[in-house]
Amino acid sequence: MRYLSALLLLAAALPALAQKPIEIKVVVITMFEAGADTGDTPGEYQYWVEREHLDAILPFPQGYHDLRMNQQGVLGLVTGVGTARAAASIMALGSDPRFDLTHAYFLVAGIAGINPEVGSLGSAVWSDYIVDGDLAHEIDAREIPAGWSTGYVPLGKSTPYEQPRADRFAGGDGIVYHLNTALVSWAYNLTKETLLLDTPAIAERRTQYAQVAAHRPPFVLRGDNLSASTFWHGKLMSDWASKWVQYQTEGKGSYAVCGMEDSGTLQSLTWLARAHKVDINRVLILRTASNFDQQRQGITAAESLAETKVTKYSAYLPSLDSAYRVGHVVVDSLVANWSDTRDHIPGK
């Protein structure tokens, strides 16, 4: 009787055991949606759902938002805002037995604040370096010693930008993430001539900044990414971000955009790669400029921050459009050439 029961249990389990995980070609990672996934004011997810036909809805209770997928093997994910939600959602996806992600490419496609020294509203930025802007010591700016430019101090140090830089948190362990430069170069070269949406409103806003790069119509560029869950704003904070990225990358990186989630996303992907669930060399980060990271001429940082609200950013809709216009070129190329890109990373 026990032998028969065991056989019956095995027979019941065979269909589940025989079902192979779905091979995913590309995961498009967005961070928020403003309302419904389709048909209303868009967030980062909606254009991907509508234009890439991510019609199949897959329940994802262990993550922030249900997944969506199309027939070509493109999977859409919304992580939620902030590094904690992003890290948790990516780890949940990587641990989901329904999917085979071992050959998948990961494209983060989200909006960001941009440094007007390097780019303009609506522009799209491919990054080689992602630098964490949260892990640090800090004292209130009203109590910093004379001669300090900031109250922000690297972990393990006693003064701002103290040398030599401590590397115990580097190498994918929380502070600096260096993406596959060959893949980033391939993505940039593939998309650098993409025509991006310009509008009279953002053209007018550009004239209110003194920096030459800020005056350009939207364009595709390369620049590095400061990832921090604190939504900071202002010229002095932007100066800090530039110095922080340069310090943490030992002069190799150059700050261009600020987002919230990417260090959390990369932390989880790094550990999933360590478990042979994903390939960390197949990750791309694309951020598009919904706003400048500092005030325009004639107003204060506080006044500028008061204008800077989700869905009210000066280039909100153009930046969402740019993320799809640039990102989908990469996604479609990876999928169309899957017989090659499955086993060979472009750019090598």
FENHU-V114292 format. One line per field, one symbol per residue. ss: DSSP state (2 for helix, 1 for strand, 0 for the rest). Layout:
ss: ???
//
This chain:
ss: 022222222222222222000110011111000000000000000222222000011100000000111000011111000022222222222200001100001111111111000000000111001111000011002220000000011000000000000000000000011100222222222220000000022222220000002220000111011110000000222222222222220000001111100222222222222200000222111111111100000000222222200000000222222222222222222222022220000000
//
